[in-house]
Amino acid sequence: MDDLDQRLTALITQIRQHPPKSRQWRFAMNGLIREIQQLPKLARSSHPDYSQALSLTFEWISKNIFQFQPYSDSVAESLVKWVNGYLRWRIQDLYSPDKNAPLSLDAPIASDFGEITLLDKLPNFTLSGLDGLIENSQRKTTQRIGRKLERYIEQDPEGNLKNSYPSSSPECNCQFLSQRFVLKEPPDKFADIQRELSIPYTTVNSHWKRKCEPILQKVAKDLGYKQEQSL
């Protein structure tokens, strides 16, 4: 762990150790904000109101830092990706402040754990090339797919998800697994489902990878995902 990662880890640990708004909490939070502002990959904009987007983002960070978990060995890389997921949406608001705009994969959404993003829910969702979709500049496509994919999982209009399950456990169907692995925050693990349904770990793992992921991949393609777009 390099010096930057050590500083960030220490600040986040201090924040989590003290009550919000306490003197120690504010000291550590201000230090974290200063470090974040210096991160080279922090999303920038030439818009005159960029500082407003930053302020909203810092407020969001202060409310949600308890939920942050590194995506990789690099705390700085994970943190800037997590922050940018919210900040880029706030920057987009500056140029197109339509409050009824479709939800994008990095738009903040409500959950029992506070504000999160659909992207935050996807670490266990291994749809091929999904990371590329998040970074793709075609924001309208991203927004449409993000909204409709979430809606499809919830509604399962053709019953394709609910009707796909291991013969030994109808409860372990693809709609149930998608809700628990993709839409839930934080996402469950295979072991969680195994214990809840009292079925073998391999049953959950195999059905998700062999049946559910291909269904979701097809749905994403039907919603506009194209392989050549490097999703």
C-alpha positions as CSV (number, residue, x, y, z in Angstrom):
1,M,0.0,0.0,0.0
2,D,1.5,3.3,-1.1
3,D,1.6,6.6,1.0
4,L,-1.6,7.9,-0.6
5,D,-3.5,4.7,0.0
6,Q,-2.3,4.7,3.6
7,R,-3.4,8.3,4.1
8,L,-6.9,7.7,2.6
9,T,-7.3,4.5,4.7
10,A,-6.3,6.3,7.9
11,L,-8.7,9.2,7.2
12,I,-11.7,6.9,6.4
13,T,-11.0,4.8,9.5
14,Q,-10.9,8.0,11.6
15,I,-14.2,9.1,10.1
16,R,-15.9,5.8,10.9
17,Q,-14.6,5.8,14.4
18,H,-16.2,9.1,15.5
19,P,-19.8,10.4,15.6
20,P,-20.8,12.4,12.5
21,K,-20.3,16.2,13.0
22,S,-18.1,15.7,16.0
23,R,-14.8,17.7,16.0
24,Q,-12.7,14.6,15.2
25,W,-15.1,13.5,12.5
26,R,-15.0,17.0,10.8
27,F,-11.2,17.1,11.0
28,A,-10.9,13.7,9.3
29,M,-13.6,14.5,6.8
30,N,-12.0,17.8,5.8
31,G,-8.7,15.9,5.3
32,L,-10.4,13.3,3.1
33,I,-12.1,16.0,1.0
34,R,-8.7,17.7,0.5
35,E,-7.1,14.4,-0.6
36,I,-10.0,13.7,-3.0
37,Q,-9.7,17.1,-4.6
38,Q,-6.1,16.2,-5.5
39,L,-6.8,12.8,-7.1
40,P,-5.7,13.1,-10.7
41,K,-8.7,11.1,-12.1
42,L,-11.4,13.1,-10.3
43,A,-14.0,14.1,-12.8
44,R,-13.6,17.8,-13.9
45,S,-15.7,20.2,-15.8
46,S,-15.2,23.7,-17.3
47,H,-18.8,24.6,-16.4
48,P,-18.9,27.8,-14.3
49,D,-21.0,26.0,-11.7
50,Y,-18.7,23.0,-11.3
51,S,-18.0,24.0,-7.7
52,Q,-21.7,23.4,-7.0
53,A,-21.5,19.9,-8.3
54,L,-18.4,19.4,-6.1
55,S,-20.2,20.7,-3.1
56,L,-23.1,18.3,-3.6
57,T,-20.7,15.5,-4.1
58,F,-18.8,16.3,-0.9
59,E,-22.1,16.4,1.0
60,W,-23.0,13.0,-0.5
61,I,-19.6,11.6,0.5
62,S,-20.0,12.7,4.1
63,K,-23.3,10.9,4.3
64,N,-22.2,7.7,2.5
65,I,-18.5,7.1,3.3
66,F,-19.4,4.4,5.8
67,Q,-20.6,2.3,2.8
68,F,-17.4,2.8,0.7
69,Q,-15.5,-0.5,0.1
70,P,-12.4,-0.6,-2.2
71,Y,-13.0,-2.3,-5.5
72,S,-9.4,-3.2,-6.0
73,D,-6.0,-3.2,-4.1
74,S,-5.7,0.5,-4.8
75,V,-7.8,2.5,-2.3
76,A,-7.3,5.7,-4.3
77,E,-8.4,4.2,-7.6
78,S,-11.4,2.6,-5.9
79,L,-12.3,5.9,-4.1
80,V,-12.1,8.1,-7.2
81,K,-14.3,5.6,-9.2
82,W,-16.8,5.6,-6.4
83,V,-16.8,9.4,-6.1
84,N,-17.0,9.9,-9.9
85,G,-20.0,7.7,-10.1
86,Y,-21.9,10.5,-8.2
87,L,-20.0,13.5,-9.4
88,R,-20.4,12.8,-13.1
89,W,-24.1,12.7,-12.6
90,R,-24.0,16.0,-10.8
91,I,-21.9,17.5,-13.6
92,Q,-24.4,16.2,-16.2
93,D,-27.2,18.0,-14.2
94,L,-25.3,21.3,-14.8
95,Y,-25.7,20.9,-18.6
96,S,-29.1,19.2,-18.6
97,P,-30.9,19.8,-15.3
98,D,-33.9,17.6,-16.2
99,K,-35.1,16.1,-13.0
100,N,-37.2,13.6,-15.0
101,A,-34.3,12.3,-17.0
102,P,-33.9,8.5,-17.1
103,L,-31.8,6.9,-14.4
104,S,-28.2,6.1,-15.5
105,L,-26.1,3.3,-14.0
106,D,-24.1,5.9,-12.0
107,A,-27.1,7.9,-10.9
108,P,-27.8,8.0,-7.2
109,I,-30.7,5.9,-6.1
110,A,-32.3,5.3,-2.7
111,S,-31.8,2.2,-0.6
112,D,-32.1,1.2,3.0
113,F,-28.4,2.0,3.3
114,G,-28.6,5.5,2.0
115,E,-27.9,6.8,-1.5
116,I,-26.0,4.4,-3.7
117,T,-25.7,3.8,-7.5
118,L,-26.7,0.9,-9.6
119,L,-23.0,0.6,-10.4
120,D,-22.3,0.0,-6.7
121,K,-24.5,-3.0,-6.9
122,L,-22.8,-4.7,-9.8
123,P,-19.6,-6.3,-8.5
124,N,-21.1,-9.8,-8.6
125,F,-22.9,-9.1,-11.9
126,T,-20.4,-10.5,-14.5
127,L,-22.3,-9.5,-17.7
128,S,-19.4,-9.5,-20.2
129,G,-18.1,-6.0,-20.8
130,L,-20.4,-4.2,-18.4
131,D,-17.5,-2.1,-17.1
132,G,-17.0,-0.7,-20.6
133,L,-20.7,0.3,-20.6
134,I,-20.2,2.4,-17.5
135,E,-17.3,4.3,-19.1
136,N,-19.0,4.6,-22.5
137,S,-19.6,8.2,-23.6
138,Q,-23.0,7.3,-25.0
139,R,-24.9,8.5,-21.9
140,K,-28.4,8.1,-23.3
141,T,-27.8,4.5,-24.1
142,T,-26.4,3.9,-20.6
143,Q,-29.3,5.6,-19.0
144,R,-31.9,3.6,-20.9
145,I,-30.3,0.3,-20.3
146,G,-29.7,1.0,-16.7
147,R,-33.4,1.9,-16.0
148,K,-34.9,-0.8,-18.1
149,L,-32.6,-3.6,-16.9
150,E,-33.6,-2.8,-13.3
151,R,-37.3,-2.6,-14.2
152,Y,-37.0,-5.9,-16.1
153,I,-35.6,-7.7,-13.1
154,E,-38.3,-6.3,-10.8
155,Q,-41.2,-7.0,-13.2
156,D,-40.0,-10.1,-15.1
157,P,-42.7,-9.6,-17.7
158,E,-42.2,-12.9,-19.6
159,G,-41.5,-14.9,-16.4
160,N,-38.1,-15.9,-17.8
161,L,-36.3,-15.2,-14.6
162,K,-38.8,-16.6,-12.1
163,N,-39.3,-19.8,-14.2
164,S,-35.6,-20.6,-14.4
165,Y,-34.6,-22.5,-11.3
166,P,-32.8,-25.7,-10.2
167,S,-35.2,-28.7,-10.1
168,S,-34.5,-29.1,-6.4
169,S,-35.3,-25.5,-5.4
170,P,-37.9,-23.4,-7.2
171,E,-37.1,-20.6,-4.6
172,C,-33.7,-20.3,-6.1
173,N,-35.0,-18.8,-9.3
174,C,-33.2,-16.2,-11.5
175,Q,-35.5,-13.3,-10.5
176,F,-34.8,-14.0,-6.8
177,L,-31.1,-14.3,-7.4
178,S,-31.0,-11.1,-9.6
179,Q,-32.7,-9.2,-6.9
180,R,-30.3,-10.4,-4.3
181,F,-27.1,-10.2,-6.3
182,V,-27.8,-7.1,-8.6
183,L,-30.4,-4.9,-7.1
184,K,-29.8,-5.4,-3.4
185,E,-27.3,-3.2,-1.5
186,P,-25.0,-4.6,-0.4
187,P,-25.4,-7.6,-2.7
188,D,-25.7,-11.0,-1.0
189,K,-23.1,-13.7,-1.5
190,F,-23.7,-17.2,-2.7
191,A,-23.1,-18.4,0.9
192,D,-25.9,-16.2,2.1
193,I,-28.4,-17.7,-0.3
194,Q,-27.2,-21.2,0.4
195,R,-27.9,-20.8,4.1
196,E,-31.2,-19.1,3.6
197,L,-32.6,-21.7,1.2
198,S,-30.7,-24.7,2.8
199,I,-29.3,-25.8,-0.5
200,P,-25.8,-26.6,-1.6
201,Y,-23.5,-23.7,-2.4
202,T,-22.7,-25.3,-5.8
203,T,-26.4,-25.3,-6.7
204,V,-26.6,-21.5,-6.3
205,N,-23.3,-20.8,-8.0
206,S,-23.9,-23.1,-10.9
207,H,-27.5,-21.9,-11.6
208,W,-26.5,-18.2,-11.4
209,K,-23.6,-18.6,-13.8
210,R,-25.1,-21.2,-16.2
211,K,-28.7,-19.9,-16.4
212,C,-29.3,-16.4,-14.8
213,E,-26.3,-14.5,-16.2
214,P,-27.0,-15.6,-19.8
215,I,-30.7,-14.5,-19.4
216,L,-29.6,-11.1,-18.2
217,Q,-27.0,-10.8,-20.9
218,K,-29.7,-11.4,-23.5
219,V,-32.0,-8.9,-21.9
220,A,-29.3,-6.3,-21.9
221,K,-28.7,-6.9,-25.6
222,D,-32.4,-6.7,-26.3
223,L,-32.4,-3.4,-24.5
224,G,-29.8,-1.9,-26.7
225,Y,-26.5,-3.5,-25.7
226,K,-24.4,-4.4,-28.8
227,Q,-21.2,-6.5,-28.5
228,E,-19.3,-4.3,-30.9
229,Q,-19.9,-1.3,-28.6
230,S,-17.4,-2.8,-26.1
231,L,-19.9,-2.8,-23.3
